[in-house]
């Protein structure tokens, strides 16, 4: 990284928190002390300075809180018992209630120096947007795209646009997209108040896709800001590759996203595509000898369905756009 390490009295420093900060940058971490050094150095080097930094330590055992106090005294630290990724992210949202904008960032990223400025400016220029997404590049191979915002397909799959593609400038147009990747995003406080927190039943994975779908139903879009660049290591906390943990949560949580957020008419219209998506999942599970995980994911998804359908009634009853408008928004890739 270009920014030097931050010691007391030398190198770039984080801005001190003050009443009326425009932005709270909130980072959830679990045993990620070594990762935090990188993201905090890049935050200290930001051209935009009207922000405070909060780190939610989700039950780390590596001395994260003590290290932050000694090395980064400007960081506000919230220590809580380990409660899972989504619950920790909700804690990040709660400690940021007194700022207009909330930035959720993973601990395994580096921000380009103008990243925050570009995201904040985009939110000011587009008051209709409930969130903003930077352009994610692979931390280790920076010619590769890690993600240009999230997409929800009619097969029921959520993924990051352009993930793994070589960056040839194909995602350089600022535009409306479905939603931001929860690993690096800025949210408007009024949007969070309208849409609600992340669903803690998801525990990890797809909680951002679920929130984005609920935001779309509330008539709130997401602005993709390619001039805001973030370098992402990817799976530094959950573990590399497609682990059993990842498979289970992706397969289970995708069912809940649709059960809660997709209007009935669209479920019927796209039933053949949704079925095809599940057949693809079965084929992958068979190929990788993980069929038992697929069945367990569906078993648990169905067991919680009464709870999800109760939330569905609330979400669908409060939606601000109709099925046709949502379909147009989802088709805009």
Number of C-alpha atoms within 10 A of each C-alpha: 11 9 16 14 17 18 13 11 7 9 14 18 21 22 17 15 17 10 8 11 16 16 26 25 23 28 27 25 25 20 16 19 19 12 18 21 18 19 21 23 23 24 27 22 21 22 14 17 17 17 24 24 22 21 25 23 26 23 19 18 12 13 13 22 20 11 12 18 13 11 14 19 15 17 21 19 20 15 16 13 10 13 12 16 21 23 21 26 26 19 21 25 23 13 17 21 14 15 18 15 26 28 27 23 25 24 28 23 25 27 26 19 20 16 23 27 16 20 26 22 11 21 21 11 10 14 12 14 22 27 29 29 31 28 26 30 26 19 18 11 13 14 14 18 24 26 25 27 31 25 25 23 15 21 17 20 20 19 17 18 21 19 18 14 14 15 16 10 8 10 18 14 11 13 13 18 23 24 30 29 28 23 21 24 25 28 24 21 20 12 20 19 10 15 22 13 18 21 16 16 15 22 17 20 23 26 25 23 25 23 22 30 25 24 27 24 25 21 19 23 25 27 26 29 26 22 18 22 23 28 23 26 21 19 13 14 16 15 11 11 10 12 10 12 13 16 19 21 20 21 23 23 25 23 20 24 26 20 18 22 25 20 20 12 11 14 15 11 11 14 15 12 16 19 14 15 17 17 13 13 17 16 14 14 17 13 10 9 11 16 16 11 18 23 16 14 21 18 13 13 20 15 11 13 17 11 12 20 15 11 15 22 12 12 20 19 9 14 18 14 14 13 15 12 14 19 14 10 17 17 14 12 15
